[in-house]
Amino acid sequence: MSDGTPLLVVGDALLDRDLVGTAERLAPDAPVPVLDGCRELLRPGGAALAAFLAARAGRAVTLVAPLGTDAASRQVRALLEPLVTIVALPLDGPLAEKTRVMAGGRPVVRLDRGEGRAAGGTERARRALAEAPVVLVSDYARGTAEVLRDVLAALAPHAALVWDPHPRGRPPVPGARLVTPTGEEARRFAGGGTDDDGEALGAVARTAAELVRRWRAVCVAVTLGRRGALLSQGDGPMLVPAAAQHSGDACGAGDCFAATAAGLLGDGALPAEAVQGAVAAATRYVAEGGARAVTAVPSSAAPPSGAPAADALQLARRVRAAGGTVVAAGGCFDLLHAGHVSLLQQARGIGDCLIVCLNSDASVRRRKGAGRPLTTLADRIRVLQALQCVDAVAVFEEDTPEPLLSRLRPHIWVKGGDYAVEQLPEAARLAAWGGQAVLLPYLDGRSSTLLAERAADSLAVARRTRAPAGASRPEGR
C-alpha cells in the first residue's frame, strides 16, 4: 500500500553504472591504477532515480520520460517497472549513460555516452500531467522539460510543482511552488559564476531571493550539501541545517531532496516543513551509502512495509552494508523533554544513523506503574520520528531491549550519563557482535516523571484556588 499523495516525475532518465573495485597497484605499461575485483552495479539515474527513490519510500509514482528500444532504455525500464508506472516519451538517439569507475569507494573517472534527447510529447503524457496534483520536474537538460513546457506552465498555478533545474536547461516556468538548485547552480543562474561550498550564507540568501524574483517562483531552496538547505520566499530566509554530516557518496542526494520535498508538498506540508523533511531524507540517503545503497536494492524489491520495526531493521542492514556505523538508543520517551533531545542529538552525531528502541505501552506500565504511559505509543512514535536526528523507531514489548538489539546489531548503544556502564545489561549482549555501550552527557533535572509530578501539582493548585461555581466576584472588579 502506498503512502501519501501520488507523485508524477517528469524529466530526463539516465542509466547510471558504477564499476567498483580496489586499486592497490599501477599498470606496468602506464602510470595508471589497476582496478582489481571489478563489479558492475546498475541503477536508474536522473529523473528515473528521483522516481525510484520516491517509490522505494512507499509512494505511488509515475515517471514521464523519454525511453527508447536501445539497451540502456531497456535496462532502466527493468530497474523501474516493479515500482514505478512509466509513461514513455519518444527518444531521439540512445539513452544517456553515465559510468563511474570507483576505487576504494572513490570515483577515479567518469565516462559518458549516449546523446538521446526527448523527441516530443504525447497525448498520454499531457493527460497524466493535467491530472497530477503534485509534479516534480527533474531537468537534466535533455529536452523533456522543453517538449512539455506549455503543459507545465498551465499546471503551475493549480498544482504543487517542484522544479529541480539544470544549468544547461531553461529556467523553471513561472509559478513553481519550489525550485531546488544547488549552491553552484544558483550562482550560475544568478550570473555569479562558481565558488566553493564555503560561500557565506548572506550571499546565498541574496542569490536565492534574486532567483525567487527572476523566476517568479513561490520559494527557492538552495541545497548546500553538508550545511543543509536555505529556503527563501524573497525575504526572511530560513536555514535548515543537516542533523549530521557524512563523508559518504552524495551522488543522487539532490534527487532524493527534490523527490521528498515534492511528495511532502503534495501531502499538504508547508514549504518550510517540506524542506526540513527533504534535508533529513537526503542526509539519511548519504548516511546509508548513497548510490551504493540504491544499487544494493534488487529491482524486484517491494516498497517498505511501513512497520517501524521492519523499517529500522532494513535501515540497520543498509547502513552496515555501506560500511556505516549504526547507533541505537532506548527508553520510554513518555513526555519528550530537553534531556531526551540533547541525548538523541549527541547520539546521532557519533554514527551514520540513529535508531530509537522504544518501550511499548505495556512495557512502560510494568516499568513505571499503572498510570503510565501518559502518551500513547502511536503518539510517542510520531513525536520521535519528527526529530531530525532520529532515523527510525523500533518498538519492543519486553522489559529490556536486548532481544531487539540482537536483531538490530548496532555498533553503538547509548544511554544518558545518569547510568553507569556496569548497570546496563545490554552491554554484554552488544559485546557478542563487537558492539559497544557508551554513556553520553545528560542534562540534570529533566525527566518525564518530574514533568508529570509538576503538572499534577500545578493542576492541584489551580483547583484549590479556583472560585466556587456561582460565587460572586469581589467588589471593584
C-alpha positions as CSV (number, residue, x, y, z in Angstrom):
1,M,0.0,0.0,0.0
2,S,1.4,3.4,-1.0
3,D,1.7,6.3,1.5
4,G,0.8,9.9,0.7
5,T,-0.3,11.7,-2.5
6,P,0.7,10.1,-5.8
7,L,3.7,11.8,-7.3
8,L,4.4,12.4,-11.0
9,V,8.0,12.9,-12.0
10,V,8.7,14.4,-15.4
11,G,12.2,14.7,-16.8
12,D,15.2,13.0,-18.4
13,A,16.0,9.4,-17.4
14,L,19.6,8.2,-17.4
15,L,21.3,4.9,-16.8
16,D,23.9,5.1,-14.1
17,R,26.7,2.5,-13.8
18,D,29.4,2.0,-11.2
19,L,32.5,-0.1,-11.9
20,V,33.6,-0.9,-8.4
21,G,36.9,-2.4,-7.2
22,T,40.1,-1.9,-5.4
23,A,43.2,-0.1,-6.7
24,E,46.5,-1.0,-4.9
25,R,49.0,-1.1,-7.8
26,L,49.8,0.7,-11.0
27,A,49.8,-0.9,-14.5
28,P,53.3,-1.9,-15.8
29,D,52.8,-0.1,-19.1
30,A,51.5,3.2,-17.8
31,P,51.2,5.1,-14.5
32,V,47.5,4.4,-14.1
33,P,45.8,2.4,-11.3
34,V,44.7,-1.2,-11.9
35,L,41.2,-1.9,-10.7
36,D,41.0,-5.4,-9.2
37,G,37.9,-7.4,-8.4
38,C,35.8,-5.1,-10.6
39,R,32.0,-5.4,-10.2
40,E,29.3,-3.6,-12.3
41,L,26.4,-2.0,-10.5
42,L,23.5,-0.5,-12.3
43,R,20.8,1.9,-11.1
44,P,18.3,4.4,-12.6
45,G,19.7,7.9,-13.0
46,G,18.4,11.4,-13.4
47,A,14.6,11.7,-13.2
48,A,14.4,7.9,-13.1
49,L,16.4,7.9,-9.8
50,A,14.1,10.6,-8.3
51,A,11.1,8.4,-9.2
52,F,12.8,5.3,-7.9
53,L,13.6,6.8,-4.5
54,A,10.1,8.2,-4.0
55,A,8.6,4.8,-4.9
56,R,11.0,2.9,-2.6
57,A,9.8,5.2,0.2
58,G,6.3,3.8,-0.4
59,R,4.8,6.5,-2.6
60,A,2.8,5.7,-5.8
61,V,4.9,7.2,-8.6
62,T,4.5,7.8,-12.3
63,L,7.5,8.7,-14.5
64,V,7.1,10.7,-17.7
65,A,10.5,10.4,-19.5
66,P,11.9,9.6,-23.0
67,L,12.8,5.9,-23.3
68,G,13.5,4.0,-26.5
69,T,14.3,0.5,-27.5
70,D,18.1,0.7,-27.0
71,A,19.9,-1.4,-24.4
72,A,20.2,1.4,-21.8
73,S,16.5,2.2,-22.1
74,R,15.5,-1.4,-21.6
75,Q,17.7,-1.6,-18.5
76,V,16.2,1.5,-17.0
77,R,12.7,0.0,-17.6
78,A,13.7,-3.3,-15.9
79,L,15.0,-1.4,-12.9
80,L,11.9,0.8,-12.5
81,E,8.9,-1.2,-13.6
82,P,8.3,-3.2,-10.5
83,L,7.9,0.0,-8.5
84,V,7.2,2.9,-11.0
85,T,4.5,3.4,-13.6
86,I,6.2,4.6,-16.8
87,V,4.8,6.9,-19.4
88,A,7.4,6.9,-22.2
89,L,8.1,9.8,-24.5
90,P,9.8,9.3,-27.9
91,L,13.6,9.3,-27.6
92,D,15.8,10.6,-30.4
93,G,19.1,8.6,-30.1
94,P,20.4,6.2,-27.5
95,L,19.6,6.9,-23.8
96,A,22.4,8.7,-21.9
97,E,24.6,6.6,-19.7
98,K,27.0,7.7,-17.0
99,T,29.7,5.3,-15.8
100,R,31.8,5.9,-12.7
101,V,35.0,4.0,-12.1
102,M,35.2,3.6,-8.4
103,A,38.3,2.6,-6.5
104,G,38.1,2.2,-2.7
105,G,34.7,3.9,-2.7
106,R,36.0,7.0,-4.5
107,P,35.5,7.9,-8.2
108,V,38.5,7.8,-10.4
109,V,37.0,8.8,-13.7
110,R,33.5,9.2,-15.2
111,L,32.6,8.0,-18.7
112,D,29.6,9.4,-20.5
113,R,27.9,8.2,-23.7
114,G,24.5,8.4,-25.4
115,E,23.2,11.7,-26.7
116,G,19.5,10.8,-26.8
117,R,17.0,13.6,-26.3
118,A,13.2,14.0,-26.0
119,A,11.7,14.0,-29.5
120,G,8.3,15.3,-28.4
121,G,5.4,15.0,-26.1
122,T,2.5,12.5,-26.3
123,E,-1.2,12.8,-25.5
124,R,-0.9,10.3,-22.8
125,A,1.8,12.3,-21.1
126,R,-0.2,15.5,-21.3
127,R,-3.2,13.9,-19.8
128,A,-1.1,12.5,-16.9
129,L,0.3,15.9,-16.2
130,A,-3.0,17.7,-16.4
131,E,-4.5,15.3,-13.8
132,A,-1.5,15.3,-11.4
133,P,-1.9,17.0,-8.0
134,V,1.9,17.1,-7.5
135,V,4.7,17.2,-10.1
136,L,8.4,17.1,-9.8
137,V,10.3,18.3,-12.9
138,S,13.7,16.7,-12.8
139,D,15.5,18.6,-15.6
140,Y,18.8,17.1,-16.9
141,A,18.9,19.3,-20.0
142,R,17.9,16.6,-22.5
143,G,14.7,18.1,-23.7
144,T,11.9,16.7,-21.7
145,A,11.0,19.9,-19.8
146,E,11.0,21.7,-23.1
147,V,8.7,19.5,-25.1
148,L,6.1,19.7,-22.2
149,R,6.8,23.2,-21.1
150,D,3.4,24.6,-22.2
151,V,1.6,21.9,-20.1
152,L,3.8,22.6,-17.1
153,A,3.3,26.4,-17.3
154,A,-0.5,25.8,-17.3
155,L,-0.2,23.4,-14.4
156,A,1.9,25.6,-12.1
157,P,-0.9,27.8,-10.6
158,H,-3.0,24.7,-9.7
159,A,-0.6,22.0,-8.5
160,A,2.3,21.5,-6.2
161,L,5.0,21.9,-8.9
162,V,8.6,21.4,-7.8
163,W,11.4,22.1,-10.3
164,D,14.9,20.7,-9.9
165,P,16.8,22.8,-12.5
166,H,19.9,22.1,-14.6
167,P,22.5,24.8,-15.5
168,R,22.2,23.8,-19.2
169,G,18.4,23.8,-19.1
170,R,15.9,26.6,-19.3
171,P,14.6,28.3,-16.2
172,P,11.5,26.9,-14.4
173,V,8.1,28.0,-15.5
174,P,6.6,30.9,-13.5
175,G,4.6,30.0,-10.5
176,A,6.6,26.9,-9.5
177,R,5.9,26.1,-5.8
178,L,9.5,25.3,-5.1
179,V,12.8,25.3,-7.1
180,T,15.7,23.4,-5.8
181,P,19.1,24.4,-7.3
182,T,22.4,23.5,-5.7
183,G,24.6,26.4,-4.4
184,E,26.7,26.3,-7.5
185,E,23.7,26.1,-9.8
186,A,22.1,29.1,-8.0
187,R,25.2,31.2,-8.6
188,R,25.3,30.3,-12.2
189,F,21.6,31.1,-12.7
190,A,22.0,34.4,-11.0
191,G,25.1,35.2,-13.1
192,G,27.6,35.0,-10.3
193,G,29.9,32.2,-11.6
194,T,31.0,29.3,-9.4
195,D,32.6,29.1,-6.0
196,D,33.2,26.5,-3.3
197,D,30.7,25.3,-0.8
198,G,32.0,27.7,1.8
199,E,30.2,30.7,0.4
200,A,28.8,33.0,3.1
201,L,25.1,32.3,3.9
202,G,24.4,36.0,3.3
203,A,25.4,35.7,-0.3
204,V,23.4,32.5,-0.7
205,A,20.3,34.3,0.8
206,R,20.7,37.2,-1.6
207,T,21.1,34.8,-4.6
208,A,18.0,32.8,-3.6
209,A,15.9,36.0,-3.2
210,E,17.0,37.2,-6.6
211,L,16.0,33.8,-8.1
212,V,12.6,34.0,-6.5
213,R,12.0,37.3,-8.2
214,R,13.6,36.3,-11.5
215,W,11.8,33.0,-11.8
216,R,8.5,34.3,-10.2
217,A,8.7,31.2,-8.0
218,V,6.8,30.9,-4.7
219,C,10.0,29.6,-3.0
220,V,13.6,28.7,-3.8
221,A,15.5,26.1,-1.7
222,V,19.3,26.2,-2.3
223,T,20.8,22.9,-1.3
224,L,24.2,23.3,0.4
225,G,25.4,19.8,0.9
226,R,26.6,19.1,4.4
227,R,25.3,22.5,5.5
228,G,21.7,21.6,4.7
229,A,19.5,24.0,2.6
230,L,18.5,27.6,2.6
231,L,14.8,28.4,1.9
232,S,13.8,31.8,0.6
233,Q,10.4,33.3,-0.4
234,G,12.1,36.5,-1.4
235,D,12.8,37.8,2.1
236,G,13.4,36.3,5.6
237,P,15.5,33.3,4.5
238,M,15.4,30.2,6.7
239,L,18.4,27.9,7.1
240,V,17.6,24.2,7.6
241,P,20.8,22.6,8.8
242,A,21.5,18.9,8.4
243,A,21.3,16.9,11.7
244,A,24.7,15.3,11.0
245,Q,27.5,15.5,8.4
246,H,28.7,12.5,6.4
247,S,31.6,12.0,4.1
248,G,29.8,9.2,2.1
249,D,28.8,9.1,-1.6
250,A,26.5,12.1,-2.2
251,C,25.6,11.1,-5.8
252,G,21.8,11.3,-6.1
253,A,21.3,13.2,-2.8
254,G,19.8,16.2,-4.8
255,D,17.3,13.8,-6.5
256,C,16.4,12.5,-3.0
257,F,15.9,16.0,-1.7
258,A,13.7,17.1,-4.6
259,A,11.5,14.0,-4.6
260,T,11.0,14.1,-0.8
261,A,10.1,17.8,-0.9
262,A,7.7,17.3,-3.8
263,G,5.9,14.5,-2.0
264,L,5.6,16.4,1.2
265,L,4.2,19.5,-0.5
266,G,1.7,17.3,-2.3
267,D,0.7,15.9,1.1
268,G,-0.1,19.4,2.3
269,A,3.1,20.4,4.1
270,L,4.2,24.0,4.2
271,P,7.4,24.8,2.2
272,A,9.4,25.0,5.4
273,E,8.2,21.6,6.6
274,A,8.8,20.1,3.2
275,V,12.4,21.4,3.1
276,Q,13.1,20.1,6.7
277,G,11.8,16.7,5.7
278,A,13.9,16.8,2.5
279,V,17.1,17.7,4.3
280,A,16.5,14.8,6.7
281,A,15.9,12.4,3.9
282,A,18.9,13.5,1.8
283,T,21.1,13.3,4.9
284,R,19.9,9.8,5.7
285,Y,20.4,8.8,2.0
286,V,24.1,9.7,2.2
287,A,24.5,8.0,5.6
288,E,23.0,4.8,4.2
289,G,25.6,4.7,1.4
290,G,24.0,6.9,-1.2
291,A,24.2,5.5,-4.7
292,R,25.7,2.2,-3.4
293,A,22.6,1.7,-1.3
294,V,20.4,2.2,-4.4
295,T,22.3,-0.4,-6.4
296,A,22.1,-2.8,-3.4
297,V,18.3,-3.0,-3.7
298,P,17.1,-5.7,-6.1
299,S,14.9,-4.4,-8.9
300,S,12.1,-6.8,-7.7
301,A,12.1,-5.3,-4.2
302,A,8.7,-4.3,-2.9
303,P,8.1,-1.0,-1.2
304,P,8.9,-0.9,2.6
305,S,6.2,-2.4,4.8
306,G,5.9,0.8,6.8
307,A,6.1,-1.0,10.1
308,P,8.5,0.8,12.4
309,A,10.5,-2.3,13.4
310,A,10.8,-3.5,9.8
311,D,11.9,-0.1,8.7
312,A,14.5,0.0,11.5
313,L,15.9,-3.4,10.6
314,Q,16.1,-2.5,6.9
315,L,17.9,0.7,7.8
316,A,20.4,-1.1,10.0
317,R,21.2,-3.6,7.3
318,R,21.7,-0.9,4.6
319,V,24.0,1.2,6.8
320,R,26.1,-1.8,7.8
321,A,26.3,-2.9,4.2
322,A,27.6,0.5,3.2
323,G,30.3,0.4,5.9
324,G,28.5,2.9,8.2
325,T,28.0,3.0,11.9
326,V,24.6,2.1,13.4
327,V,23.8,3.8,16.7
328,A,20.8,2.9,18.9
329,A,19.3,4.5,21.9
330,G,16.4,3.3,24.1
331,G,13.8,4.5,26.5
332,C,10.1,5.2,27.2
333,F,10.2,8.8,26.0
334,D,6.8,9.3,27.6
335,L,7.0,13.1,27.8
336,L,9.7,14.3,25.4
337,H,11.9,16.9,27.1
338,A,15.2,18.8,26.6
339,G,17.2,16.0,28.2
340,H,15.9,13.5,25.7
341,V,16.5,15.8,22.7
342,S,20.1,16.6,23.9
343,L,20.9,12.9,24.2
344,L,19.4,11.9,20.8
345,Q,21.2,14.7,19.0
346,Q,24.5,13.7,20.6
347,A,23.9,10.1,19.7
348,R,23.1,10.9,16.0
349,G,26.4,12.8,15.8
350,I,28.6,9.8,16.5
351,G,27.3,7.5,13.8
352,D,25.6,7.3,10.4
353,C,22.1,6.5,11.6
354,L,20.2,6.6,14.9
355,I,17.5,4.0,15.7
356,V,15.4,4.6,18.9
357,C,14.3,1.4,20.7
358,L,11.0,2.4,22.3
359,N,9.2,0.6,25.1
360,S,5.6,-0.5,24.2
361,D,2.7,0.8,26.4
362,A,2.6,-2.5,28.3
363,S,6.4,-2.4,28.9
364,V,6.1,1.2,30.2
365,R,3.3,0.2,32.6
366,R,5.4,-2.7,34.0
367,R,8.3,-0.3,34.5
368,K,6.7,2.9,35.6
369,G,3.3,1.8,37.1
370,A,-0.4,1.7,36.2
371,G,-0.7,5.4,35.5
372,R,1.9,5.3,32.7
373,P,2.5,6.0,29.9
374,L,0.9,9.4,29.8
375,T,1.4,9.4,26.0
376,T,0.2,6.5,23.8
377,L,2.7,4.5,21.8
378,A,1.4,5.9,18.4
379,D,2.0,9.5,19.6
380,R,5.4,8.7,21.1
381,I,6.5,7.2,17.8
382,R,5.2,10.2,15.8
383,V,7.0,12.7,18.1
384,L,10.3,10.8,17.9
385,Q,10.0,10.4,14.1
386,A,9.5,14.2,13.8
387,L,13.0,14.8,15.2
388,Q,15.6,15.3,12.5
389,C,18.2,13.4,14.5
390,V,16.1,10.2,14.6
391,D,16.3,8.0,11.5
392,A,14.0,5.1,12.7
393,V,12.0,3.9,15.7
394,A,11.6,0.2,16.7
395,V,9.2,-0.9,19.4
396,F,9.9,-3.7,21.9
397,E,7.4,-5.4,24.2
398,E,9.9,-6.9,26.7
399,D,11.2,-5.3,29.8
400,T,14.6,-4.7,28.2
401,P,15.6,-4.0,24.6
402,E,18.0,-6.9,24.5
403,P,16.0,-9.1,22.1
404,L,15.5,-6.2,19.7
405,L,19.2,-5.2,19.9
406,S,20.1,-8.8,18.9
407,R,18.2,-8.3,15.7
408,L,19.4,-4.7,15.0
409,R,23.0,-5.5,16.0
410,P,24.0,-1.8,16.4
411,H,27.7,-0.8,16.6
412,I,27.0,1.6,19.5
413,W,24.3,1.6,22.2
414,V,24.0,4.9,24.1
415,K,22.5,5.8,27.4
416,G,22.5,9.0,29.4
417,G,25.2,9.8,31.9
418,D,22.8,9.2,34.8
419,Y,23.5,5.5,34.3
420,A,26.8,3.6,34.7
421,V,28.0,1.1,32.0
422,E,28.1,-1.7,34.6
423,Q,24.4,-1.0,35.2
424,L,23.5,-1.8,31.6
425,P,22.5,-5.4,31.0
426,E,22.7,-4.7,27.3
427,A,26.5,-4.1,27.4
428,A,27.3,-7.8,27.5
429,R,24.8,-8.6,24.7
430,L,26.5,-6.0,22.4
431,A,29.9,-7.5,23.0
432,A,28.7,-10.6,21.2
433,W,28.9,-8.9,17.8
434,G,31.6,-6.4,18.7
435,G,29.3,-3.6,19.7
436,Q,29.9,-1.1,22.5
437,A,27.7,0.5,25.1
438,V,28.6,4.2,25.8
439,L,27.4,6.9,28.1
440,L,26.7,10.4,26.9
441,P,26.3,13.6,28.9
442,Y,22.8,14.1,30.2
443,L,21.0,17.3,31.3
444,D,20.4,17.2,35.0
445,G,16.9,17.8,36.4
446,R,15.0,16.7,33.4
447,S,12.7,13.6,33.4
448,S,9.2,12.6,32.3
449,T,8.4,11.7,35.9
450,L,9.3,15.2,37.2
451,L,7.3,16.8,34.4
452,A,4.3,14.7,35.3
453,E,4.6,15.5,39.0
454,R,4.9,19.2,38.3
455,A,1.9,19.1,36.0
456,A,-0.1,17.3,38.7
457,D,1.0,19.8,41.4
458,S,0.0,22.8,39.2
459,L,-3.4,21.3,38.5
460,A,-4.0,20.7,42.2
461,V,-3.1,24.3,43.0
462,A,-5.3,25.6,40.2
463,R,-8.2,23.6,41.6
464,R,-7.7,24.8,45.1
465,T,-7.6,28.4,44.0
466,R,-10.5,28.2,41.6
467,A,-13.6,30.2,42.7
468,P,-16.6,28.0,43.6
469,A,-19.3,27.8,41.0
470,G,-21.8,30.6,41.4
471,A,-19.7,32.6,43.8
472,S,-19.9,36.4,43.4
473,R,-17.0,38.3,42.2
474,P,-15.2,40.7,44.6
475,E,-16.3,44.3,44.5
476,G,-14.3,46.7,42.4
477,R,-13.5,44.2,39.7
